[in-house]
Amino acid sequence: MNAPLIVDGLHKRYGDLIALRDMTFHVAPGEIFGFVGSNGAGKSTTMRIILGVLAPDAGRVLIGEDVIDLDLRRRIGYMPEERGLYPKMKVGEQLTFLARLHGMETAEAAESARRWADRLGVGSRFDDDVADLSLGNQQRVQLAAALVHDPDVLVLDEPFSGLDPVAVDVMSDVLKEKAAEGIPVIFSSHQLDLVQRICDRVGIIARGEMRALGTVEDLRTRSGLTLEVSGPRTDTAWADHLPGVRDVEYGETTRLLIDPQLADDQQILAAALEHGPVHRFATSAPSLTELFREVVSA
Ligand SMILES: Nc1ncnc2c1ncn2[C@@H]1O[C@H](COP(=O)(O)OP(=O)(O)OP(=O)(O)O)[C@@H](O)[C@H]1O
C-alpha cells in the first residue's frame, strides 16, 4: 500500500486536562518516526487515537487519503503500552490467532507466526504459555504480534522498554527492514540515544503539543553547533565579535556556540591562530537528549 500515516489536528481532553492540542504530523512510507516526550506528554493518547481505541474530540487520522476506519485499522500493526497478550495462551497459537483475526488464512497465519517467532528469537518458546516467558521475551512476542499479519503501518508504544541490548538490536533491525519495505513506522521511546540512532525524523511533544519536528540532524543543528578550540590564549576575547558566534566560554578548551549558517569555521580558526597555536578544533551538535531538555523546559 505504501501510503503515509497522517495525524491531523487532534484535540483530546480528559475532563479539565487538555491531553492533546492540535497534534499534527505525518509519517512517510519508508520512514521511521520517533515520538518522544516526557511522562504524560500525550504519546500514548495519540497512538490510541491512531488505532481508534480512543476517539479524539477533534481532528482525524488518515492513511494516504483515507480516514482510518475499521477495515484500515486491521492494516496497522500495533504494540499497545499496556501490552495485550493472553498469558494463558501458547506463543504460537496466540500469534496464529492474531494473524487470523486480521484476515489471514489459517495456513498463511501459521506460517507467518512461525516465521516471526523465529525472527524475533522466541521460536524455541512457540509451544510455551506466554506467562512462562520472561518479560523481555514476552515483549518480543508482542512485536511479533504487531507484525504477524503483515501490516501496512506500524505503531509501537515504547517497544524498546525493558529489552536487553541484543533484543534492542533485533527490534531495531526489524523496524529498519519494515521501513525499507515502504511502511511508515512510528514508535515512542524514552531512550533518546536509540531514537537518535535509528529514526529518520522525530517529533518532540510536551503537554500535548508538538514542540519540535524534523530530521534528527536538522533539530540538532537548528539550535546551533558547539565548536571546541584548544590552544589559543584566553586572556583576550578573541572570538566574541566574529560573525555567527552566539556565545563563548573561554577556558583550557574554549567553547563557542555558533550558528552554522552564519559562522565561517576558517575565519574562526584564523582568529584563533592569531592568539596562539591550535591543538584541537572540532564541532559537535547537541545530542537529542540535550535538545529534548531544551525543548521540554522552554
Ligand atoms: N483515561 C484517562 N483519564 C484521564 N486522564 C488520562 C487518561 N489517560 C491519560 N490521561 C492523562 O493524559 C495525559 C497524557 O497521557 P499519555 O498516557 O498519553 O502520556 P504519554 O506521553 O504516553 O506518557 P508516558 O511516557 O508516561 O507513557 C497525562 O496527563 C495522563 O495522566
The ligand as a Tripos MOL2 file, in Angstrom:
@<TRIPOS>MOLECULE
LIG
   31    33     1     0     0
SMALL
NO_CHARGES

@<TRIPOS>ATOM
      1 N1         -8.1460    7.6570   30.7370 N.pl3     1 LIG1
      2 C1         -7.6250    8.8010   31.1930 C.ar      1 LIG1
      3 N2         -8.3230    9.6030   32.0310 N.ar      1 LIG1
      4 C2         -7.8010   10.7630   32.4800 C.ar      1 LIG1
      5 N3         -6.5740   11.2260   32.1600 N.ar      1 LIG1
      6 C3         -5.8310   10.4610   31.3380 C.ar      1 LIG1
      7 C4         -6.3120    9.2090   30.8180 C.ar      1 LIG1
      8 N4         -5.3500    8.6870   30.0200 N.ar      1 LIG1
      9 C5         -4.3180    9.5640   30.0420 C.ar      1 LIG1
     10 N5         -4.5960   10.6180   30.8250 N.ar      1 LIG1
     11 C6         -3.7320   11.8050   31.0590 C.3       1 LIG1
     12 O1         -3.4390   12.3890   29.7900 O.3       1 LIG1
     13 C7         -2.0810   12.8430   29.7290 C.3       1 LIG1
     14 C8         -1.3600   12.1740   28.5940 C.3       1 LIG1
     15 O2         -1.1560   10.8070   28.8990 O.3       1 LIG1
     16 P1         -0.4090    9.7820   27.9180 P.3       1 LIG1
     17 O3         -0.5600    8.4090   28.5170 O.co2     1 LIG1
     18 O4         -0.8970    9.9700   26.5350 O.co2     1 LIG1
     19 O5          1.1010   10.2690   28.0310 O.3       1 LIG1
     20 P2          2.4410    9.5890   27.4980 P.3       1 LIG1
     21 O6          3.1820   10.6370   26.7480 O.co2     1 LIG1
     22 O7          2.1540    8.3260   26.7990 O.co2     1 LIG1
     23 O8          3.2130    9.3020   28.8760 O.3       1 LIG1
     24 P3          4.2430    8.1260   29.3000 P.3       1 LIG1
     25 O9          5.5650    8.4600   28.6880 O.co2     1 LIG1
     26 O10         4.2770    8.2860   30.7990 O.co2     1 LIG1
     27 O11         3.6660    6.8270   28.8520 O.co2     1 LIG1
     28 C9         -1.4940   12.5300   31.1120 C.3       1 LIG1
     29 O12        -1.5840   13.6850   31.9040 O.3       1 LIG1
     30 C10        -2.3860   11.4260   31.6410 C.3       1 LIG1
     31 O13        -2.4180   11.4460   33.0560 O.3       1 LIG1
@<TRIPOS>BOND
     1     1     2 1
     2     2     3 ar
     3     2     7 ar
     4     3     4 ar
     5     4     5 ar
     6     5     6 ar
     7     6     7 ar
     8     6    10 ar
     9     7     8 ar
    10     8     9 ar
    11     9    10 ar
    12    10    11 1
    13    11    12 1
    14    11    30 1
    15    12    13 1
    16    13    14 1
    17    13    28 1
    18    14    15 1
    19    15    16 1
    20    16    17 2
    21    16    18 1
    22    16    19 1
    23    19    20 1
    24    20    21 2
    25    20    22 1
    26    20    23 1
    27    23    24 1
    28    24    25 2
    29    24    26 1
    30    24    27 1
    31    28    29 1
    32    28    30 1
    33    30    31 1
@<TRIPOS>SUBSTRUCTURE
     1 LIG1         1 GROUP 0 **** ****
